[in-house]
Amino acid sequence: MATAEDLQVKPKADVLLQTGPSRPPRNMGQIIRFLLLFAGGILMVMPIAFMISTSLKWPHEVYNLNFIPDEPTIENYIYVLEDGRFYWWFLNSLIIAVITTICSVIFDSLVGYTLCKFRFPGRYIVFIAILSTLMIPTEMLVIPWYLMSQQFGWLDTYWGIMFPGLMTAFGTFLMKQFFETVPDDFIEAARIDGLNELQIWWTVAMPLVRPALAALAIFVFLGNWTAFIWPLIVTNSVEMYTLPVGLSSFGDEADVAWELIMTGAAISTIPTLIVFLIFQRFIIRGVVMAGLKG
Amino acid sequence: MANLRIRDLVKTYDKTQVLHSINLDIDDGEFVVLVGPSGCGKSTTLRLVAGLEEVSNGTIEIAGRVVNNLEPKDRDIAMVFQNYAIYPHMTVRKNIGFGLRSSKASKAEKDKRLESVAELLGMTEYLDRKPSQLSGGQRQRVAIGRAMVRDPAVFLFDEPLSNLDAQLRTQMRLEIKKLHQRVGSTIVFVTHDQVEAMTMADRIVIMKDGDIHQIGTPAEVYHKPANIFVAQFIGAPSMNMIPGRVTGDGTIELATGGGLAFERSLPEGREIILGIRPEDLHPGQASGVIEGSVNVREPLGHETLIYVGTSNGDVIAKADGRTPPEIGETVQLGADPENLHIFDAATGEALA
C-alpha cells in the first residue's frame, strides 16, 4: 500500500530550473489541443452567457442577438421575483428534486449493494431486468405512468411527480459497479464484528462509495430539477408546476416572453450550482482516498 | 480462550468437493498453522470455522459447542484478513473499537479495553490517525488490535503477512509470536509460506488438495515427513528426491548411479524414492552417494547452494560459503544414513 510519502509529488528537475513565465506550447499538436479545448469551453459557456444576457434585455431587444444589451435592465428579475408563482414553482422543484435525490441514493445503493454482495438465485436475471428498463425511452413510459397515477389518484400531486424517479436503473447499475470495488473482506470483517446486514451497508459499504453517491446525487438532482415532460403531463394546477413547466408558461399564445424565461432559468441554475459545488468536494475527496488505499 | 474440534469437515461448491473429511483437534492456547499451496483448502477451512462459508458436512466445535449453524458474530471468534480489512474512512480508534460495537460493556470499560490493546500493540499515539496515514506494519497492528479487543475464544489469521515486505514480515512474525506468548490465546493461522509456519507454530497442519497430509510440530514435519509432498513442501531448498530400487544384498541402487547401504530392511526389488535434504548432502566426501559436476552455484554468504548434474537431473547440496566447488568441478556428495528419507515410489508415503 502507498504511504503519504509515496504520494508526494516530486517535481522534475527541468520544472525546478524554470524561473521565467510559463513556457509556450512546444509543438503544433499542443496548440491544436489548446484551441480545441478553448472552442469546447466557449461552446459550453455561450448558452449560459446568452441566458444571462437575454435576462438583462428589454422585450423588444430579445431577438437582437447582440451579446451586450443596449439598455441593460434588471426589470425582468424584479418581475419574476415579485410574481408569487415563481416561488411556488421553485419550492415545488426543490422539494421534488431533494426528496427524489435522497430516495434514489438510498434505494439505488441498497439494490446495487444487494445485487453485488449477496449470492441468491435469479440475481443475474433481476440485474438484467433492471438494466433493460434503460432501453425504454421516457416518452414511452409516460402513458403507463399517467394511467397508474390516474388510478391511484396521484395526478397533480408531489407523489405523482416524484414516483417514477424514486429509484433508477442507471443509479442501481452505477452503485452496483462501485460496490464491486469494496473488498468482501470489509463486509466479512463487519459480519464477524457483529453488525447486521443493514448496519454493514450503512456503516461500512456506503462511506466507501461516497464518490459514486455524490455523482449519483448530482445526476439525479439535475435530472429532476430540469425535468419537463412528466411534470408537464402529471400536473394540472399552476401551484403544482415545477420550475421548467412554470417558466414555459410565461408569455401567451401569440408571443413567448423569452426574457422572463431566461431570467427564471438564470435564477434556477443557482441551486444546481450549489448542489454541484457541495458534492464535487466529495468526489474529489473520494478520488484522493481511493488513491491512498493501495 | 478455548479449544477447537473439527470433525469430518466437508465443503462442496456445486459438484466440486474442496475439503475431504478434515479432522483436526486444536487445544486451548495452541498456535496452529495451516499451510499448503494455493487451492489446498486452508483458507476455506478457516472461513468455515469463522462462519463465512456454510459447512457441507461434518461439525465444528468451539469450546465444546457445535457452531455449524451459528452466525459469525455468535461464534466468539475474531479474524484478521490478508488485506487487513481496516476501514479507510475510520480512525485507528474507531477501527479498533469497531469490534466492541455489539459488546454490552459500558463505554468506560470499552475505552479502557481499547486503550490497553492500543498500548499492547504500541499504537497509542496513532489512535486518531486514519489508516492512510499508517505504514503497512501499523495497519496490520490495527487489524490485530480490532481482533484482540473483543477478547475472542479463537483468533483466526488468514495470511495476514502476505502483503508486507520481507523485513516487515519477519518483524510482524516475531510480534505475533510474542503476542501469543503474552496473551496465550488459541490461534489458527493460515499461510502458504512454510518459513512462517515453521517459525510460529506449536503445530503445523500441512494441506494439499483438500486433505490434511500431516499434523505435527515443526521439528516432526521437518525431520519425519509423512510423504513426499510434505518432505518437499517443508524446507528450502526442497528435499532432493532420487528414485531407487532395493537390491538383493539390502542396498539401494540409485537412479543417479551407485548404491547405498541402508540399515532398515526392505523387500528386494521394491521401487523407492530416496529423499535427502540439501543440508544433509556434503560435497567432497571420497565415498559419496552421488557423483556429478557442479552446474550452478548460488552463493548465500555463509553457505553456497550447488546444483550438481547427475544422470537423474540436478541435485542440490549445500557447500561451504568460503570455499565452494568451482562450476564444472566433479564432486562426490555424501550423506549420513540417519538423515535419509525413504518413500514408497508408488504411494509417496514414508517407509520405515
HADDOCK unambig.tbl for C-alpha pairs under 7 A between the chains (distance, minus, plus):
assign (segid A and resid 1 and name CA) (segid B and resid 136 and name CA) 6.76 0.50 0.50
assign (segid A and resid 3 and name CA) (segid B and resid 132 and name CA) 6.62 0.50 0.50
assign (segid A and resid 3 and name CA) (segid B and resid 133 and name CA) 6.66 0.50 0.50
assign (segid A and resid 3 and name CA) (segid B and resid 135 and name CA) 6.42 0.50 0.50
assign (segid A and resid 4 and name CA) (segid B and resid 133 and name CA) 6.27 0.50 0.50
assign (segid A and resid 185 and name CA) (segid B and resid 81 and name CA) 6.83 0.50 0.50
assign (segid A and resid 185 and name CA) (segid B and resid 85 and name CA) 5.65 0.50 0.50
assign (segid A and resid 186 and name CA) (segid B and resid 85 and name CA) 4.98 0.50 0.50
assign (segid A and resid 189 and name CA) (segid B and resid 85 and name CA) 6.68 0.50 0.50
assign (segid A and resid 191 and name CA) (segid B and resid 72 and name CA) 6.61 0.50 0.50
assign (segid A and resid 191 and name CA) (segid B and resid 73 and name CA) 6.55 0.50 0.50
assign (segid A and resid 192 and name CA) (segid B and resid 72 and name CA) 4.93 0.50 0.50
assign (segid A and resid 192 and name CA) (segid B and resid 73 and name CA) 4.70 0.50 0.50
assign (segid A and resid 192 and name CA) (segid B and resid 78 and name CA) 6.72 0.50 0.50
assign (segid A and resid 193 and name CA) (segid B and resid 73 and name CA) 5.89 0.50 0.50
assign (segid A and resid 193 and name CA) (segid B and resid 99 and name CA) 4.97 0.50 0.50
assign (segid A and resid 194 and name CA) (segid B and resid 73 and name CA) 4.59 0.50 0.50
assign (segid A and resid 194 and name CA) (segid B and resid 102 and name CA) 5.85 0.50 0.50
assign (segid A and resid 207 and name CA) (segid B and resid 89 and name CA) 6.83 0.50 0.50
assign (segid A and resid 292 and name CA) (segid B and resid 132 and name CA) 5.78 0.50 0.50
assign (segid A and resid 293 and name CA) (segid B and resid 132 and name CA) 6.54 0.50 0.50
